[in-house]
Structure formats: C-alpha cells, structure tokens
Amino acid sequence: MTDQAVDTDGVRLSGDIAGGLAEADGFLGRTRELKELRADIERAGLDTLSGRKAPRARVLLIAGRPGSGRTTLAGELVRQVAGRYPDGVLRVRLSEPDGTRVPVEHAARELLTALGRPAPAGADADDLAAALRTALAGRRALLLLDDAADAEQVDALLPDTPDCLAVAVSRGPLTGITDVRPCTLGGLDTKSGVELISRRIGSVRITVDPRAAESLAEQCQGQPAALTLAGGWLAARPQAAVADLAKHLRSAGDEGTPLSRVFHLVHASLPSPAARILRLLALAPAGLVDPHTASALAGCSVTGARTTLDDFVSLGLLRAVDSPLPEYEVPGCLHPLLLALAESHERPAELQLARARMLERTVRLLQACRAITETDSPQAREKLLGMPPAVRFSTPRDAAEWLRLRRPALLAAARLAVADGELDTLARRLMSQLVRTMVAHIGTQAAAPDLYGIHRLVLDVAERRALPREKAAALLNLADLDARTGRTAEALVRYRAALDAGREANDPYATGRAMESVGGAHLELGDYDRAADWFGRALTQRLAREERADAARLYGRIATAHTYAGRYGEALRNWRAAVAGYRREGDVAAHARALSELARVQEYAGRFEDSLRTCQEAVEWARRAEDARLQAALHLRLADTLDHLGDPTAAGLHRGRAERMLGEELPEPPSGTPGPDAGTEHGANACEIRSASAED
C-alpha cells in the first residue's frame, strides 16, 4: 500500500489500461496542471498569511470525472515530490469501485497498518483517526487519498502537522476543508490524445491519416479512459484504419459519454462468451478479479478464464495488478457501465446464480487454504487430496501468500454476500471458513481487526434470519475482542445480550459461556460481588450437566473473585473444591496449579504453616505434571513463606533450586496483599473459551 499507485482512469499505459504509474511509459500532457499543483505546494496558506503556524497538513485537490486521468496525475505529482517526504508515501482508496463510500475507520486502519502501528479490533473512527494523527506526528509523509467521496473522509485522515502533504482525488470540490484550491481536469489536448493512441497501435496508422487520429481524439473529448479503449480496439484489429473507428463512433450518435460509446463498441465486438464474462465482472468483490473468480462467475474453466482476462488487459478493459498471483482490477470508471450491461443482458436469476457460484468457489478455496495447514491429520490430508487440483495449494506458504494477497477481495466478498440478503446460507459458510482460515494462518491476535468485522456481519445475518444460536456465538466473539482491547463495559453489554440469545436458542453451551464471561467482565471492572454471583450461576449449570472439569475451573474463578474482595475464608473453601474436582478428574497439572493458588490465599490470610504444607504438596504434584516453571514458582513461594516463618536458610535453598530449574536468576516475588494478577493463574487465564459454534 505504501508508495504504490493503482489508478483506474489515468493516462499512463503499462500494457493494460491507462492509469498505471509505470515510469517506463512516460507521462502524457497535464504540464500546466502539474506546474500549478507544484506551485500550490509552495504557496503560502491562509494561516501563514495571517501570521499563524499552519495547524495541519496542506491539502491538494485533483478533481475530475472517473476516466479523466485524475489518479494518474496525482500519482505523477507524488512521484515528482516524494523525495521531499523522507517518511514515505501512503496511499488509500476512499471509495469502492462501485462508488460505495469506504468508512473512515477502514481507511485509517489501512494507513496505520502501512505505518506498522497497531489498530485495535473494533476501535471506532474517532479513535483510529486520532491514532493515525499520533503516528504521523513529527513525520514528513505524503498521503495520496484516492477517490474521496466527501470532505469528511479527507478531514478525518489529515495529519496534525504542516510537514505532511495530502493529495486528494475526488469527483468534485471538498467543501468544508479550508485553504484548498481544486485542480479540475478536463480532457487531454489533441496532441497528447493522439500520442496515447499511438502508443497502443504504433505510429504507422497515425502517420497514414493524422487527421483521422486527431478527429478520433476529439470525438473521445481527450478523455484518457476512452482513448485507451479506442487504442485497444484498434490494436486488436491491425487491418483497421483509425478512420474506421472514428466512423463507427460518429454513427453511434451523441448519446452517452465518449467513454460509454467506445466501451459499448468494444463490448459489441467481443465474442459472446467473452462478452458475458466481461459483463459478469461487475459482480467481482472490490473490483478485484482472478481466474477463479471469473471462472466461477461465467461457469467456464480456470484456464479459459485466465486467457480471456489477459485479452481484456490488452483491450484496456482490465488492469493487471502487480502481484505474484494472476490478478486483475476492474477500472472504477468502467464499473457502472459493466453493471448496467449485466442488468440489461442477464436475467436476475442468472446474476444470482453467478454470485452463488463465485461464493461457492471462494468457500472451496478457503477450505483448501486451511486444509494445507492441517497435514498432520489423516482426515485433513484425505480431504485435501479429494479436492480438485485447480483449488489445491502446493505448500502452506503458497496458501498463506494467496490469503494475504486476496484478503481485500475476500473481505469484500463477505460484505457483499451479507448485503445481498438472498444468499445468507452461502454467506454464513463463507464467513465461517474465512475466520477459520485466517486464524489457521496468522493467528487470532493478528487477525482480530478483520475478525471483528466478520463477526459483525455474522450478527447481521443472524438477526435478519432469526438465528439465536448464531447470534449468541457472534455476540460472544465480538465481546471477547472488545474485552481483549480494554473495552470491558462494551464487552459486558454484549455478553448479556449473548446470554439472552443463548437462552432463546436453548443452547446450554452459549448460556454457560455467557454467564462465565459476564462474571469475568465484572471481575475486570472490580465488581467482585457480582463476579462471584455470575460465576456461581455458571457453576450451578455445570454441576447440573455433570461437567466436572468446567465446574472445577469455576470454583477457581469464584475463589479468585473472593480473593480480590479480601474474603479469604470463602476463597479457601472454593479453592479446596477446585482441588478436589481436579483430583477426581485426574488432571494432574490443573491439580498442581489449584494447590498453588490455595497456598497463595493461605499466605494472604496469614496462615503461613498451612501455606507451607500446601505448597510442598503442590510441588510434588507439579513434579508429577512435569511442569518445571510451576515447580520453580512454588519453590519461590516456599522461600517467601519460610522467610515469614523465620527460616532464611531454608528459604535461600528453595530460591537457589528455583534459579537452577529455570537456568537463570529470578527476581524475588513481592509479598503482601493480592494485586491485579493475584489468583488468576488458574482462574482468568485458564478459562480462555473461544469459538461458540461450529460456524465460528
């Protein structure tokens, strides 16, 4: 994302569609506009003229219709002045190809990721925008804000430092941002328009009939996207004269824009199968297409789809993305034209079927992407070998790279599937596989920001379809992510809502997990009485269902709440119950940890001799469990207890043994009343309960 421009409507050529920023192709025209923009960078702003220091970054605005070359001009300006900004160039797109406005929080998150800064899952737009401004404070960076939908988006992303520069690209003026003079683009001059066509078809046909070339450039009104398509049409027909294309366009009349007239001519000249594939590309998520997407949409082979997509690149209908994968982008200026054609040429049922095929193929690719990480499982290996070769991955690294590169399209596919509302079953399968695959490859923590958005989509579907079990699962997952990022009060609200949904679904797992999580949230908020009460409710359910291991864990959580509240008698009673439960279950490691916590509380209660005996017993159980770290911690606790009992010699022996076990010198643990982490080794950390349903 950093320092790379992905234009969809410019005047550069890179063998695909005008709008790339390949330096080798040169830059056509716009000399006056570039000069004005560079001068505007140096121009004194209103704050400077009034004697005040500019509080924010300068904003340059390039305004024009899609297809006018506005992004290419912005990219060329950025290339020319990037050397002045040693902290780099950041680029983000603020509208989807279909014109949908990108939320500020999504854009801010992308920029923070590019800066290598954390972006907490579920953070709102204001928090993320503030984090972005903090990350850019003191930097000299250049922001390219492409395809801005409104002034609010741009304003929220502006750095609070005059040493940064923001170059915004928009359809029109950004009213509300002060001290901005738009550079409004029209068409290219005739000479540059002819040169653009010449680069696609060579100079011979231009030299043979220069007036026809000039007429063609004028009929396209100098619009780079229209000229690019015109050049692609001619390049595919070496025997056609430039005058032939100009004649075709004149016969089309004046209806529509120059771009739409050339586009419809190109579409009409395609073979029927290729024309259908082109129309269906309007359904591609985020305007990103790969051979699998095109194959699924059109119901053709992957090889045939790739050949057709490469042909579209040559015609200027698609742009090849610079990626290790074969990947293409639908130009934003062509998206509404493609969608209109799809709706006029295809029946609604056919479009829905194409969407369903695309989602089904995406689900299968995600299944294969996850399965390659589970090769230790015979069942997973068998399932992987049963998949068609076209959707299999050779190595886990290949699968991880595919997931990384296709991530924007996969997330967009989930959003579109949910918004569609008619394919909720496929949408649920897609989101389930997407969550599992992300966790398998990058882990829950790294995937948390994306998972938060996916779980919100799951919640939308569950509420729309009245699926209380899935609603409970989504609420629990969202609440977990809220809790991890410190939004405990918000997490508590969601845990309570999950409890209601779990009860409605008559789902004992969801209700038990929700009650325990409500207790955990109250514990985090310091409300120890309510925490103990909710843990007690969860315990009652576990005992009724004879879930003894979970009941033992809950005894420990109740004991932790009482310990925090200073009710050591109740804490001791519950830790003894936990010890007894683990002993019955034969869980040696958990038994040792529970004894360790029991000894800790005995020490807090001033019962040092009891603590000494319990600690010695815990050491023996930790030895049986082969838990060297727990043994070392217990020897340190024994040393601390022996200090209290006036035996420093024995205490020193235990500390020395702990140091030898861990192979390094350990700091002495602080003694005294329990702090925020006291009693949680077996409580909060031991009860990490995740996924609430098979879907998640």
Protein Blocks (a to p, Z undefined) as FASTA:
>chain_A
ZZpacdfbbcbdehiaghiacfklopeejklmmmmmmmmmmpccfklmnopacfbdcddd
ddddehilmmmmmmmmmmmmmmmmmnbpadddfbdfkopacdfklmmmmmmmmnopacde
hiafklmmmmmmmmmgoiacddddehifbfklmmmmpccbfkbccddddfbdcehiahia
cdddddddfklmmmmmmmmnojklmmmmmmlmmmmmmmnnopaklmmmmmmmmmmmmkbc
fklmmmmmmmnojnhjfklmmmmmmmmmpcfklmmmmmmmmmpghhiacfklmmmmnopa
fklmmmmmmmmmmnopaccdddfbdcddddfklmmmmmmmmmmmpcfklmmmmmmmmmmm
mmmmmmmmmmmmmmmpmklmmmmmmpcfklpcfbfklmmmmmmmmmmmmmmmmmmmmmno
pmmmmmmmmmmmmmmmmmmmnojklmmmmmmmmmmmmmmmmmmnopaklmmmmmmmmmmm
mmmnopamlmmmmmmmmmmmmmmnopaklmmmmmmmmmmmmmmnopaklmmmmmmmmmmm
mmmnopaklmmmmmmmmmmmmmmnopaklmmmmmmmmmmmmmmnopaklmmmmmmmmmmm
mmmnopaklmmmmmmmmmmmmmmnopaklmmmmmmmmmmmmmmnopaklmmmmmmmmmmm
nopacddddeddddfkgoklmmmmmmcccdfbfkZZ
